[in-house]
Amino acid sequence: MVAPLQALGTLINWNVLMIYTGNLILAELFIYSRVPAVIADSIGLRSRNAGIAIVALLVITGLISALGSSK
């Protein structure tokens, strides 16, 4: 029989839990800084219409995702 505290320490993968927590904190700080809103506003002002602005945001999001995962 496994004690509850021992099970808590061995059955939970704390590394994965801390990675999720760190990502949550970084995302909250990024949103709190209002950087995404400034980027979206500047792209929206430079585009001819809303469709082009959406496509530009999607391209930038794809580039950020590709560059962030290219380790």
Phi, psi and omega in degrees: 000139182258134178289148182302319180291325177292321178295323179297323181281332185257329184277337180266129176275097186292332178298314180294319180298320179287328175296314177298319179295317178297319177296321178297316180295316179297319179295318178297317179295322179295317178292320181297329180285349179064020176296316178301322180293321179294318179296314180296320179295318181292324177291319179297323180288331182272349182272156179284325179211177185292326180297316179293324178296319179294316179296321178296318178296321178293322178295316179296319178297318177297320178294317178298319180293319180291319180288328181287334183252017183264043178275000000 
